[in-house]
Amino acid sequence: MVRGPERLPAEEELQETLRGKLRVLQADSGEVTELSVHLLSISPEDKLIFITFKTFEEIWKFSTYYAIGFLGHCLEGVLFDPKLWLQSVEEDVSLEVSLLEDTLNLIYKGILMQEGLYLNLAPNERIIIVGLLVSCFDWFVGRKENTGEVGLVRTNLVKPEDTFNSEDVRPTRGTLCYLLLGSFVRTEDKEHDAFKMHIQRVLAPDPTFSQRSEETPKPEIDHGSISPSPNLRLFVPHIVEGKNHAEDLMPLFNFLENQDFNPDYGLLYRLTPDELSSTIFSGHSDEDQLTSFLSVARETARKKHLFWSQTRLCFLLGKLCVGRSKFSQARVYFEEAMSVPREQFADFRLLASIYHNLASIYLLQKNPDSFFQITEKLAALLMGFSYCLEVVEEGTILQYILKKAILSNSKQAEARASFLLAKHYWARDEKHEVIPYIERLLVISCEDTPTCSISPSCGYLTLGRLFSELHLANLGASSFRRASLEPSTTLSNSLSCILEVIKNLGPQQEASVPCHVAPYLHQVLSLTELQEKQNVRHQALSLHLTVCLSETFSKHRMLEQAIQYMHELLETCPSSHSLPGSQVNSALIWLAWLLIDNGKPSGALDVLELVLAAMPEHCTSPQEGEVLNLCGVALCSMGDLRRAVENYQAAIDICQEYEDLPNWAVAQANLGLLCLKAGATSLAQSHLTEAVQIFSELDQGGHEENFITVLLEMGELHVKRGQVHCGKGCYEWALLLAISNFLGELRATSQLCGLYSLESPDQAQCIQYSLHRLQLLQRTGDRAKTAETVEALSHLYLSLGTHKAYQAALDYTKSSLGMFIDLGLREKEAYGWLQAGKIYHLLGQTELVDLYVQAAQDVVLSTGDTKSILSLLEAAGDIFFNSEQEREKAITFYRDRALPIATKTNSVHSRLRLCNKLTELMLNLKMYGEAVEYAQTALDISIALGDGLNERVAYHRLASVYHCLQQFELAEHFYLKTLALCPSPLQFGEETLYYVRVYQTLGDIIFYDVKDPFDAAGYYHMALAAALDLGNKTSQLQLCTRLATIYHNFLMDRELSLLFYQRARGLAAELNVKRINIAPDQQLSNAAQYKTHETSWKRAAAGT
């Protein structure tokens, strides 16, 4: 990537952007197929593209595209994003493409020589060259200086001199250019926006507007193209053998006996045998009768020495024989036509037609010597007289001429042959065949030689239109770009390029001017600078194009550049009487909006006040309402809400007076947003509702974007006020309106995705709208946002929890992974690998899990970002931690990989989280001894952080570990520490339930393990009190049973024993429990056996 007129390498940031774009192109290379290459591979880091070719045509096309500068422009069209397009205007950023030209030329000539060429080498007076004399051809057309006779002259008899005849070649080329351009004059559709209409108006012919250099060249008159008589009919009398038919043949001889060309002869030369028999000749019953008649006429003409009649009759008989596939007989007639003695051959169309038919027969009969001899003569005629081209029915002979010109390295002959081939295929409406030869003419014109008189700007413009017809958008855009950059380009050509580029972009583009047009707008502005002072329409065009260019920069948030263009416009803008005041005011209003958007509301207010001051004092206008509305926006941005309200209200009054509904709706919406900003939500809703009502009454289009914005704001307001159903309605209404407004549709869909994922969770709806959002993003070409949406879809499907959903999630994960790789987003790529590994784990394909997890680690380690590495290693451990299979693998990630990094980087919260997870994991895996270390570390970190909740969790886990280790005193100590940190009074039912569980656990430890029934009864009493407060009858039943057992069997308090037993019986009856046993429970004799009682709530605490 280079920048500036010196074409110096751009800074590293832009080079890295280019590498990223090449990575994307590597994954989707379909857009480079227009360049006629076969892509082998792309090396983004080295900025290399490896290609190959399979045919001569591919090499020729590619080398032509390179020679005329299409490669760089095509790749710009593929690789540049909107910001790069706009940078190319401001900073002259472009792509520079280089290739191994020597290697390409060697392959090119090698394939060309394989086809084989046989060159046949064929008065002392001065000869004037007609057309071209090229040393590689045996013949040329010459004119005797003393007599003016024209004929074929052998090249080896004169000193060769390559030159053009200005009387024939140059006007004919001008005619071709006119034909090429003239065929593309079209009337634009009525639906074109104001920008296109303005350009068409400027392009309209106007003597006060058009400059001499911009006038469309008028076609030269081709004297050989005069229309024939529409009623040409020749009667065929009945032929009687032995009878003299001289009188019957005289009308035919009178018609044919003319040494010069007659327009009616053109029909005889061009029509097929069947057409000759059915349209020109009449009175015969079949073709045999016509042949007999012409044969008699030929013999009579020979006897009477009517040489021109004899020649033309031989030609007609030859054509009839060709039509009946009698090629040998046809050859005899054609050769006789050539051998008839004549003073001078002035009808060169006839001569060219004879040569062409003979060449075709020689080629068919495999007579190469005769074929090349006659082709040389035909080539001389075509080089001299372009009108002879109309008798050539196929391009084989012309292609032979071109190949011979290329091998002889004659640029003049090559240009002439390319021109003839282009004209030949154009006349036959084979536009796809025309393209290579126009390209070759442009290549020759680029070599800065006087060989070719074609205007490069017109040539590129014509070529671009041909590419557009064939739906080759990138090549078309490259052609239009080259046309606009040519020094010879005119204002008309530049404007035509803009129209064609917009047409190529298609209906999927927004109504605003696309960023691809920015370089063209800049070019047109430079062309109009020279003519602004001379013509009012140029001044209006300059103003309009500058605003368009400014809007384009603003659309892509390049506000400083947008403002700069408007400042330049104001500096060069003529006095107000030269342009309509409304146009100048509109430009100033746009500048004010840009200043507001760029955070300069005070400057905007100054501009708007000047506009108001220039308006009539006692006569309001609709535009004044627009200005006041924007003043309100500026004042609101400055924090002056009171004055803003006054301006909004004034704008509303004026718009209401003039029934300016669009601006009235906008002012109401702005007033509603101001009220929302001030906290008056009810008033805001009222104004927004009125704005929605006005917008819904508008018949004309063009206001959908504002309407969509108001609906989205109103929907968000409803959602914030808890009116989710109304908010959903606003979002869906906005989506319906935005079907024809791409950006609005994308915004509405994004809002609905957020609604169904957060405020009103609905996975099915969220998936549907996310899929629609994905389709929209794919149209924008924004692969980063597309990848993020695909990733979000993967998570949505994963949350459904079914096997089919897992498969869909895996597909989306792999798709997003590919995009992240192309975009060079290493961290995102690492998490993509990890997500795929997680899904494979859920699908039970454990053999692939380690592979994907290892790939994720390798990618994240290559980033060198410690924070990302730590986060990913923890996430990798979570895959196994949250699973029922291979949970021990999580220890490797937590303890051996993530925890050392967290300790080294002093990432306290990560250490705390990892220690908590390791403690819980080791408890489940019965690794109690190792769990103590991590439980204690978690406790120390929590105390140091002063985090009460984590401290409670750490005490609880440590107590659980000691409990499992049968160190009951320590377990009791840490459980009591946990309870001491609980809030008082209790606020939530979960906290009370926690009290029940912990006190019950303490009671079990003291009763069953420490063997202290008295203290155990105290803990059970505390647990029972909490259970009564909570109303948990199941816990009450268990605790009453325990207390009844203790008082009955150990403390010998029969009264309390009976009390708790009766309570237990009552609870059992309510809970439908049939039997209560208050005998000493000898089964719960160690911690491992009653640990299951606390599993559920311990798991809940582990996630904290």
QUIJOFEN-V114441 format. One record per run of one state. SS is the DSSP state (@ for helix, = for strand, . for the rest). FROM is the first residue (numbers start at 0). LEN is the number of residues. If there is no record, write none. Layout:
BEGIN
ss->{SS SS}
from->{FROM FROM}
len->{LEN LEN}
END
This chain:
BEGIN
ss->{. = . = . @ . @ . = . = . @ . @ . @ . = . @ . = . = . = @ . @ . @ . @ . @ . = . @ . @ . @ = . @ . @ . @ . @ . @ . @ . @ . @ . @ . @ . @ . @ . @ . @ . @ . @ . @ . @ . @ . @ . @ . @ . @ . @ . @ . @ . @ . @ . @ . @ . @ . @ . @ . @ . @ . @ . @ . @ . @ . @ . @ .}
from->{0 1 3 7 9 11 27 29 35 37 43 47 52 55 67 69 79 81 90 92 94 100 114 126 130 138 144 149 154 157 165 182 193 203 211 214 222 225 233 235 245 256 264 270 272 280 282 286 303 306 323 326 339 347 364 367 384 385 391 395 407 410 427 430 445 455 469 472 485 490 505 514 528 535 555 558 572 575 578 580 597 600 614 621 638 640 657 660 678 680 696 703 720 723 740 741 759 762 780 782 800 802 823 825 842 845 863 865 881 888 904 907 924 927 945 947 964 967 980 988 1009 1012 1030 1032 1049 1053 1071 1086 1102}
len->{1 2 4 2 2 16 2 6 2 6 4 5 3 12 2 10 2 9 2 2 6 14 12 4 8 6 5 5 3 8 17 11 10 8 3 8 3 8 2 10 11 8 6 2 8 2 4 17 3 17 3 13 8 17 3 17 1 6 4 12 3 17 3 15 10 14 3 13 5 15 9 14 7 20 3 14 3 3 2 17 3 14 7 17 2 17 3 18 2 16 7 17 3 17 1 18 3 18 2 18 2 21 2 17 3 18 2 16 7 16 3 17 3 18 2 17 3 13 8 21 3 18 2 17 4 18 15 16 2}
END
